[in-house]
Amino acid sequence: MNSTPATGTAEPVTYRHSGLVCADHTLDVPLDHADPYGPTLSLFAREVTAAGREHENLPRLLWLQGGPGGRAERPNAAGAWLRRALQDHRVVLMDQRGTGRSTPADRRTLAAFPDAAARAAYLKHFRADSLVRDAELLRAHLAGAGPQGAPPWTVLGQSFGGFCALTYLSLAPEGLDKVLITGGLPTLTGHADDVYRAAYARTLAHNERYFARYPADQQLADAVAAHLETHDVRMPSGERLSVRRFQTLGITFGTSARFDSLHYLLETAFVRGPAGPELSDAFLRGADAVLSFAERPLYALLHEPIYAQGGRPTAWSAHRIREEFPAFDAEGIAQGQAGPVRFTGEMIYPWQFEEDPALVPLRETADLLAHHTDWPPLYDLDRLAANEVPVTAAVYHDDMFVDREQALETASLVRGLRPWITNAYAHDGVRADPAVLDRLLAMTRGTV
């Protein structure tokens, strides 16, 4: 991969807390890595070391979080993986471009562009290929050397971070010592339609698991949907809660940490008002906290483009493919013409850009991205087939977000990749239990 210049903007700010030593780094990186002397973005990363080991020559581990559009974890709320990783590594938490303390991309900052076409052109540089090239410049920056002189590092990719790790193996394997992937082996050649067709089936299965655990919630969920259909219900933010938006609360089914959260939200749903049952402020506030994209607009804008390669647009894939799954239809539930309610999962719909204030100004931009055809490839199949970097991957058997069969097909296409298939964890297994990272590291050493 051709190197491009990066400029550190200041000396790192270092501080201590909770047994950790943190050093905050900021550097400028090209917006378009093919135009290294064009416009730049600010990239933020936090390097974390266990207290007492900050002066040791420990190898670095880069954490690539899920998303797209999610900032790196903050050390004061770290998942189980971080404390385990710090036993052997300096851990680098990079805020991917557009998120956290890196140059943000949201309705306010994107309003500076003259039109939707300019915004879409800008956001085309926010996919995995750009993130990998950012990471390579960060690797060199932290080492105080050029990319050729910086030691390779370990990458731990969770969910979308695993997608990025495979792009890393395709574009710059020389920067990698080993790769660990958790719940993040995407299809390398499939279209977004293939992804969402499989995702809807898995999401229905998770609905069945949920209602088997909480059978009384079916009547309650149906009642909430019927109430929303016949009333103009506003969340504390002032925006309307529609039936279809209520259904997207099923995204919580995908992780062990949040699987039960809908149950505890629904149990607060109704209070008795002057004219009869009303949805409570506690319920509406809780729903808004899950449903709003104010903190992660890039997730909505780029969720389908992360699967786009070649000349075929995604064209609102999740919206189109949903028509193949009438079990999710809830329109008319108040009149007994639909139901029972089934919740959707990790899907983005065009109507969300009409209902969520954080997304409304970006509706035309999202549509341009959905219909864009000139996407560059994200994966080099030949290079992956000749891979020499040790790669281990946790494949969660019942993962709601990443299809098991697609993941195993991808594993077979990467030379030397060792998959660990387990039904002991949900999508967030690496955050829930340090044993997940422990096992992947042991697999790279050949002791498991």
Disulfide bonds with the S-S distance in Angstrom:
none
